[in-house]
Amino acid sequence: MRNLILVVFILFIPFGSFAQDNPKNDKEEPAMKPEKNDEGEWELTVIDTQFDYFLNAIARPVSQYSESSLKNRNRILVTEWNSYYMSGRYRNVIESMIDYDPREDYGIKFEYKLYQVFAYVSWKYKLRMNGLGAADSFR
């Protein structure tokens, strides 16, 4: 009887290990990816509740930027952000990479909001971002 229980136990061990499903691939790196909404516009969702306050009360208005200047600054800032992520610096602030293609036409609203994410991080966490304009740096 003891041997029968041992054999049954040994038979179920492999099935128990297959039953564990691991849907997340450990090699995947978390990344923020721009997505299009139902209207075909690129959108960026920021979950931090203070971001809306920052955008409405502190950030400079979108009319003070051109799309090309925002695109150029975002290219620099995304590179800087991703290098911080890859190096492990500022782990408490930077938790994912940003998937950004500077050749893509995201539109001024998206470029503005992405740029303001960097300005917000500078404002809230005092993280120095070299690509920010002088008027958008909060030191």
C-alpha positions, 0 to 999 in steps of 0.5 A, a space after each residue: 500500500 505504501 508503495 502504491 501511494 508513492 507510485 501515485 504521488 510520483 505519477 502526479 508530480 509531472 502533471 502538477 508542474 505542467 499545470 502551472 501556467 506562466 503567461 508572462 514571458 520573463 524575457 519581455 521587457 515592460 514598455 510604454 507603447 503608443 496606441 491609436 484610439 477609436 478615432 485613429 489618433 495616437 493617445 497616451 494614458 498617464 495613470 498618476 492623478 497629479 498629472 492632470 493637475 500638472 497639465 492644467 495648472 503648471 505646464 506651459 500651454 500647447 500653443 507655446 510649442 511647435 510639433 517639430 520642436 516637441 518631436 525633436 525634444 521627445 526623441 532626445 528625452 525618450 533616449 535619455 529615459 530608456 538609457 536610465 531604464 536600461 542602466 537601472 538608474 531611478 528605478 523608483 521612478 522609471 519602471 518601463 521603457 518607452 517605445 517611440 518612433 520619431 519617424 511616426 506622425 503622432 500629432 501635436 497633442 500626443 507629442 505635447 502630452 509625452 513631453 509633459 510627462 518628462 516635465 512632470 517627472 522633473 517637477 514631481 521627482 526632481 529628476 533632471 532630464 537634459 532634453 527639457 527646455 529651460 522653461 520646463 525644468 523644475 529645479 
